[in-house]
Amino acid sequence: MAERIIMGIDPGTTIMGFGLIAVKKGEMKMISIHELILKKYPNHETKLKYIFEKTLALIDEFHPDEVALEAPFFGKNVQSMLKLGRAQGVAMAASLHRNIPITEYSPKKIKMAITGNGNASKEQVAGMLQSLLNLKEFPTKYLDASDGLAVAVCHHFNSGNLVADKSYTGWDSFLKQNPDRIK
């Protein structure tokens, strides 16, 4: 059975988390986790540029077979939602640019897949990932990278099941499933 590499992305405009796992014969192994620290960049457009570049760089380095993203949740601040949606869209565009299928999962679905509790804290998710992936230490001080890793693990757990929120195999698929986004 061939190895499958999954990249999980936790979109953000302050910190964006990435996690990569390899799956072979049903066994998961963490390959790498990364964080893109964006608060140092002067404006939103520059942040989006770096999100696109970092996503492409990780794709080119690790050659994932699939990309899973955390879908934005509905908050009260419309401006924050817009910025977060743009960050997610840029990461999606980078993945689709390399013809990698993408799948979105809601935050509750990710937490439920990892901990069994859709309201689990970031710390609980990180602790369960450490156990699931047999890690002696969790290799980050930020929890955004572990959230990216959680998205990848959630995708593995849901592979073959029709439980993903949305899944796209390329631009054509994305546009067919989202006609309201075409202007």
C-alpha positions, 0 to 999 in steps of 0.5 A: 500500500502506498504512503499518503501524505496529508497537509492540514491547514489552520488558516489565520491572519496572525498565525497560520498553522500547517501540519503534515502527516504520512499514512501507510497501512492505516498508521499515521506518522507526523512529518512536520508542523509549521507556523507562519507568523503574520503579525509582523507584516505591515498589511493584509495584502502582504500577509496574503502573499506570504500565505500563498508563498508558504503554502506553495513552498510546503506543497513543493517540499512535501508533495502532499496528496491531499490538503485539508483546511479548517473552515472559518467559523461564524463570528460576530466581527465581520471584518475578522471573518472576511480576513480569515476567509481571504487567508483560507481562500489563498491557501485553497488557491495555492493547493488548487494551483498545484492540482491537489484536492482540498477538503474543508472541515468545521472546527467542531468536526475537527475537535470531535474527530480528535478528542470526541468532544466538539468543544475541546480546548486547543490544549486538549486537542494538542494533548490527544494529538501527542498521544495519537501520533506517539510524540514524546514532546509536542514540538511547538509552543504555539497551538496553531501548528497543532491545529493544522496537524489536527485538520490533517489527522481529522481528514485521515480519520474521515477518509472514505467517509462522506463526512467532509463539509466540502471537497474539491478536486480542482478549480472546475469542481470548486466553481461547480460547487460554489456558483454563488462565488462567481461574479 
